[in-house]
Amino acid sequence: MTILLAIASVAAVSAISFVGALTLSVNLEKLKKFLLLMVSFAAGALFGDVFLHLLPEIAEKDGIGLAVSLSLLAGIVVMFAVEKIIHWRHCHHAPGEANHAHTFAFTNLVGDGIHNFLDGLTIGVSYLVSIPVGVATTLAVILHEIPQEIGDFGVLLHGGLTKRKALLFNFATALLAVLGAIVALLLNTYTEHLTTVLVPFAAGGFLYIAGSDLIPELHKEEETKRSVLQFLAFLGGIGVMLALLLLE
């Protein structure tokens, strides 16, 4: 049952890659407003999942010792390294340059693929902890994947890919989430203490995404009304994670 739920969850996450196609028929100004609220909601959900689900589970099971702290830091360091490599490549080759357009697009795909693999690994490990934690983590991943996939689709189009190829390549990298979940489930059969290492690792990754990627985007909004709406959406994301905890 747990394995089937984990695979179904990452399959749903992979399907989110097609959301980028919506940008072709939606008013860009309205889409931008929606995405900022979605980013706020996703940031709250990621923080909520870390502090209400992932860390309490590992603390109850093994306590918060040096190994857990190092694993959490490792999650932050790995996410930092992945994004640093991607940003370094972007800075050296502007997407508008004819000789580097496709290179830029495929570099983005590689980075996105690694990110998706880690998401799948996180979901798989979360289900190994418990089904409620797995569901909460899947929801948190989906919420932050929606704005990310829309952005990735735009990057691929800007990099010179056709709409069809952009959707197909984006979906192909999204399937790496399935591979990540399978790896987590298989490793668990050989390593009893896998969750002790990977759950805080996943928490560290989520903290990095929410704190380094999402929150800075929200600070770009200075209009009072929209800022208040973003803050409420942020609290809403935390509230959803709290509600899932209370339903367990």
C-alpha positions, -999 to 999 in steps of 0.1 A, spaced: 0 0 0 28 24 10 47 17 -22 17 22 -44 9 55 -28 45 67 -31 46 58 -68 11 74 -74 23 106 -57 54 110 -77 34 102 -109 11 131 -100 41 154 -94 55 144 -128 22 153 -145 25 188 -131 51 194 -158 23 199 -183 10 229 -164 34 251 -184 11 247 -214 -14 269 -196 8 299 -201 0 298 -238 -36 307 -233 -36 327 -200 -32 365 -197 4 370 -186 -5 398 -161 -31 377 -144 -8 347 -144 19 367 -127 -4 377 -99 -16 341 -95 20 328 -94 31 352 -67 2 340 -45 11 304 -53 47 310 -44 36 325 -11 13 295 -4 41 270 -14 66 287 8 43 284 38 36 248 29 73 239 27 81 255 60 50 239 75 60 204 62 95 208 77 85 220 111 52 202 116 58 169 99 94 160 89 115 173 119 90 162 146 88 127 131 126 123 131 129 139 166 104 115 180 121 85 164 158 93 168 161 127 186 179 157 171 216 146 174 247 155 154 238 131 126 204 147 120 219 182 121 246 172 95 220 156 73 198 187 74 228 209 65 237 185 37 203 190 22 209 228 22 244 224 8 234 201 -20 205 224 -31 228 253 -30 254 235 -51 229 224 -77 215 260 -81 249 276 -81 260 254 -110 228 263 -129 231 300 -122 268 300 -132 260 284 -165 232 310 -171 256 339 -163 282 327 -188 258 321 -217 229 344 -222 198 326 -236 194 351 -264 228 342 -280 221 319 -310 251 296 -304 241 290 -268 203 290 -269 198 252 -269 227 248 -245 211 271 -221 178 252 -224 194 218 -219 214 230 -189 182 241 -173 167 206 -180 197 190 -163 193 211 -132 155 206 -132 161 168 -135 183 167 -105 158 188 -86 130 164 -96 150 134 -86 156 149 -51 118 157 -49 110 120 -57 136 108 -32 120 131 -6 85 118 -13 96 82 -12 114 86 22 84 105 36 61 76 29 86 53 46 81 75 77 43 73 75 15 77 50 3 111 65 38 125 63 41 112 27 8 129 17 18 162 34 52 162 16 36 153 -17 13 183 -14 42 206 -4 62 194 -35 32 199 -59 26 234 -46 62 246 -52 64 226 -85 35 245 -102 52 279 -104 86 263 -110 73 242 -140 56 273 -155 89 291 -152 109 262 -167 85 260 -197 91 296 -204 129 291 -201 128 262 -226 108 283 -251 132 312 -247 161 287 -252 149 279 -287 128 247 -282 94 243 -299 63 242 -277 60 204 -282 96 197 -275 95 220 -244 66 200 -230 81 166 -238 115 174 -224 100 190 -193 79 159 -187 110 136 -193 129 154 -165 98 153 -143 98 115 -146 131 115 -126 109 121 -96 95 86 -101 131 73 -102 140 91 -70 110 76 -52 119 41 -65 156 45 -53 144 56 -18 120 26 -16 147 1 -28 174 15 -6 151 11 24 151 -27 19 189 -27 25 193 1 50 172 2 81 182 37 91 177 54 58 150 77 71 173 89 98 196 104 72 172 113 43 143 128 62 164 157 77 182 159 43 148 165 27 140 190 54 172 209 46 163 209 9 128 223 16 142 250 39 166 261 12 139 262 -15 115 282 7 141 305 22 164 311 -8 141 307 -39 106 316 -28 108 342 -1 132 365 -20 107 365 -49 79 377 -26 101 406 -13 101 420 -48 64 430 -43 60 463 -26 23 471 -31 6 469 3 -26 451 -8 -7 424 -27 19 420 1 -10 414 26 -25 388 2 9 371 -1 13 370 37 -22 355 41 -13 329 14 19 321 33 -1 315 65 -26 295 44 2 271 33 13 266 70 -24 262 79 -29 234 54 1 215 68 -13 220 103 -47 207 92 -31 176 77 -14 170 111 -46 173 130 -63 149 106 -37 122 113 
